[in-house]
Amino acid sequence: MKTRFTERFQLKYPIACAPMALVAGGALAGAVSRAGGLGLLGGGYGDMAWMAQQQSLVGGATIGGGLITWSLDQTPELLDAALAYKPIAFMLSFGDPRPYAAKIKASGAALICQIQRLSQLDEALEAGADVIVAQSSEAGGHGMTNRATITLVPEVADILARRAPDTLLLAAGGIGDGRGLAAVLALGADGALVGSRLWASQEALVNENSQARAIELTGDDTDRSNVFDILRDITWPPGYTFRALTNTMTERWSGNEDELLLVADEEREKYNAAMAANDYTIGHSPCGQVAGLIRDIPRAADILEAMDTQATEILLRLGKRLQLPRVRELSPLDLPGVAGPQRGLRGEGGSSDG
Ligand SMILES: Cc1cc2nc3c(=O)[nH]c(=O)nc-3n(C[C@H](O)[C@H](O)[C@H](O)COP(=O)(O)O)c2cc1C
């Protein structure tokens, strides 16, 4: 499968591994890149000793990296250290990327900016983002409520087609198999940024008890709240929440965060003890709604291959079922506002020759 994203980064699959803080280490980022995706090392809040150790596990693969922007604002000097590893791409999420854009681009890395709302798109485009990641609420880990992949991705795709046609678009949130990958390509993305499904891989830095809960639970069993940020004593900017598998902590405190703050010390002790004992009925398992699609813990390379094969089969099957003249008449790509450089799959739609 070829898209503008695979061509830009010389990939086999239109899939990037999300730079999941402390989860996407050198083994996972390296495995994804070696398999033919784009591996991004999850620098998170910027622990440089961790990053150095993980870089030594990449195994010579070409990878990128990522940091949490509002945290970088507190220690901007960390960016130089992260860029010293010569990432092929660098992703900033959760804050204003503009102060860091020039340095990232001068290093030779492509700038990837993850957004949750249209109102954040201007900043990302002003920063000169090479790739926008449109992250919806289904996603695991931090994000925002309200937006779903099926409307956010085409809305961003339309704006990019008009305003920044060379800027690539990845969809993030809820993409767990080839059906999801095919869907976001159909919505106008150039590829997918996958977090939770790769969190449930052999190379991820995740305890097996935590991954086992994802296998056991369904997509109903996740929750977005500030509970685990309070328990970990990390203050996130307003508007961001954290999606994790439900457990006794979310059942008790999600929606009651003000009350939790009153007993935070006591609850933190329980939480820390549970995390030390790998007890995820109390400790957190950061996994999105994709939990309902996680049935095993394969190698990252197998996840990518299965996603790509299934997506290709679906797209070919649907293509065969459609009757060409009708497609030409009804193609939304011919409608005003969608015109512009072809997005998504190379050779699919976008031109009037059917
Ligand atoms: C365990 C975990 C940790 C994450 N950490 C980060 C992070 O440090 N920085 C970031 O930009 N996004 C982070 N994310 C969000 C991802 O970038 C991505 O948007 C999300 O995983 C996509 O949705 P999905 O989980 O349904 O695949 C994290 C996601 C997970 C599951």
The ligand as an SDF file (V2000), in Angstrom:
LIG
                    3D

 31 33  0  0  0  0  0  0  0  0999 V2000
    0.2400    4.3200   26.8230 C   0  0  0  0  0  0  0  0  0  0  0  0
    0.0890    5.5530   26.0240 C   0  0  0  0  0  0  0  0  0  0  0  0
    0.9690    6.6100   26.2330 C   0  0  0  0  0  0  0  0  0  0  0  0
    0.8760    7.7500   25.4450 C   0  0  0  0  0  0  0  0  0  0  0  0
    1.7900    8.7510   25.6270 N   0  0  0  0  0  0  0  0  0  0  0  0
    1.8280    9.7760   24.7540 C   0  0  0  0  0  0  0  0  0  0  0  0
    2.8890   10.7300   24.7950 C   0  0  0  0  0  0  0  0  0  0  0  0
    3.7640   10.6790   25.6540 O   0  0  0  0  0  0  0  0  0  0  0  0
    2.9150   11.7010   23.8700 N   0  0  0  0  0  0  0  0  0  0  0  0
    1.9680   11.7740   22.8930 C   0  0  0  0  0  0  0  0  0  0  0  0
    2.0690   12.6260   22.0360 O   0  0  0  0  0  0  0  0  0  0  0  0
    0.9230   10.9200   22.8450 N   0  0  0  0  0  0  0  0  0  0  0  0
    0.8500    9.9050   23.7350 C   0  0  0  0  0  0  0  0  0  0  0  0
   -0.1770    9.0140   23.6730 N   0  0  0  0  0  0  0  0  0  0  0  0
   -1.2710    9.2240   22.6920 C   0  0  0  0  0  0  0  0  0  0  0  0
   -0.8420    8.7510   21.3200 C   0  0  0  0  0  0  0  0  0  0  0  0
    0.0320    9.6840   20.7350 O   0  0  0  0  0  0  0  0  0  0  0  0
   -2.0110    8.5220   20.3340 C   0  0  0  0  0  0  0  0  0  0  0  0
   -2.6830    9.7130   20.0940 O   0  0  0  0  0  0  0  0  0  0  0  0
   -3.0150    7.4950   20.7900 C   0  0  0  0  0  0  0  0  0  0  0  0
   -2.4150    6.3870   21.3790 O   0  0  0  0  0  0  0  0  0  0  0  0
   -3.8520    7.0520   19.5750 C   0  0  0  0  0  0  0  0  0  0  0  0
   -4.9770    6.3500   19.9580 O   0  0  0  0  0  0  0  0  0  0  0  0
   -5.0140    4.7570   20.2180 P   0  0  0  0  0  0  0  0  0  0  0  0
   -4.4340    4.6090   21.5830 O   0  0  0  0  0  0  0  0  0  0  0  0
   -6.4400    4.4280   20.1440 O   0  0  0  0  0  0  0  0  0  0  0  0
   -4.1710    4.1020   19.1720 O   0  0  0  0  0  0  0  0  0  0  0  0
   -0.1350    7.8660   24.4680 C   0  0  0  0  0  0  0  0  0  0  0  0
   -1.0200    6.8000   24.2800 C   0  0  0  0  0  0  0  0  0  0  0  0
   -0.9160    5.6630   25.0360 C   0  0  0  0  0  0  0  0  0  0  0  0
   -1.8790    4.5320   24.7840 C   0  0  0  0  0  0  0  0  0  0  0  0
  1  2  1  0
  2  3  1  0
  2 30  2  0
  3  4  2  0
  4  5  1  0
  4 28  1  0
  5  6  2  0
  6  7  1  0
  6 13  1  0
  7  8  2  0
  7  9  1  0
  9 10  1  0
 10 11  2  0
 10 12  1  0
 12 13  2  0
 13 14  1  0
 14 15  1  0
 14 28  1  0
 15 16  1  0
 16 17  1  0
 16 18  1  0
 18 19  1  0
 18 20  1  0
 20 21  1  0
 20 22  1  0
 22 23  1  0
 23 24  1  0
 24 25  2  0
 24 26  1  0
 24 27  1  0
 28 29  2  0
 29 30  1  0
 30 31  1  0
M  END
$$$$
